[in-house]
Amino acid sequence: MTILEKIIETKKNELEIVKKTISIEELKKLPNFERKSISLVERLKNSSHGIIAEHKRKSPSKSIINDSISINEIITGYNNVNVCGISVLTDKDYFGGSLNDLRNARKLTNIPILRKEFIIDEYQIIEAKANGADVILLIAACLEKDQIKSFSSLAKEIGLEVLIEIHDENELKKCLTNTIDIIGVNNRNLKTFEVDINTSIKLSNMIPKKFTKISESGISNYNEIIKLRKYGFKGFLIGELFMKNNNPGKEVLNLIQKII
């Protein structure tokens, strides 16, 4: 069983429990559900740097990255340097995140927030909106084509933007629908966790121009960003590079200053 398969099995068990704790009807009554979302697409179009900074305590590939700095400090740091977007991991077992992290982040910033989660059920989309997300992540590697269509359609209906994550051409073919806003190329193979920046370059020309393109995972310096920009990438989702430092916000600023 691959790491991705293990995560999905864990997620199925989690959902069985959480659905009994709070219903969809109750989620829709939470204040954030009626909140107007902020567009990540628009911020990426108008940005001079395209940085989407991530809050991630740990990962299956790296174990603990940084669990000593409070989320308040990290989100405030990201906010102060005006990143394009903020990605918040809400998976507990494998990434050390929670919905509480998402709610706290929402209180601290008006920058678009991506809920980074392994979405396999419509419930999680309602849950994302109710807890303050502006954008959801769908992972093509763990969804069928009809699921991508139905999940993204629901997200658009309730005012969320949709980022679909792909790693190869077959995954790309599954997600070419009008209800997708952003296509993110994950340079990390979720089955082996190997990373190769050239994955983004190989797939860049296959992605229709109507979609906003971002590159995810393994980006470690500004030279890689400059290179990826030449292939039409507008955004760069980066976590570990920032999170492994004692002052993630300062590390973002250092990178932005080199880019612009």
Secondary structure, 3 states (H helix, E strand, C coil): CCHHHHHHHHHHHHHHHHHHHCCHHHHCCCHHHHCCCCCHHHHHHCCCCCEEEEECCEECCCEECCCCCCHHHHHHHHHHCCCCEEEEECCCCCCCCCHHHHHHHHHHCCCCEEEECCCCCHHHHHHHHHCCCCEEEEEHHHCCHHHHHHHHHHHHHCCCEEEEEECCHHHHHHCCCCCCCEEEEECECCCCCCECCHHHHHHHCCCCCCCEEEEECCCCCHHHHHHHHCCCCCEEEECHHHHCCCCHHHHHHHHHHHHC
